[in-house]
Amino acid sequence: MNERQLITRAWQDADLEKLKQLHAEGATLLRACAAMKRPMASVKKRARELGLHFASVREVRREINAREQTQ
């Protein structure tokens, strides 16, 4: 049987700064994952370790719908 190897990339200081910048810009978790080309679980874990919370797609949609209803 072939054993699967995990392919991981270490988080560099530049990666952490980019993650903080994306959070400050209001990016969603999905957008941050795409921008960083990393798995969602990895970005979510690192953000949590930094004390950051990314809005989920549901939260963003809820906010958009609430804004549209008030207009």
Residue pairs with C-beta under 8 A, 6 or more apart in sequence:
9 38
11 46
15 36
16 46
16 50
18 35
18 36
19 32
19 36
19 43
19 46
19 47
19 50
19 52
20 50
20 52
22 31
22 32
22 35
22 36
23 32
23 47
23 52
23 54
26 55
27 35
27 54
28 54
28 55
28 56
28 57
28 60
29 40
29 43
29 44
29 47
29 54
29 55
29 56
29 57
30 40
30 57
32 43
32 47
32 54
33 39
33 40
33 43
36 43
43 54
44 54
47 53
47 54
55 63
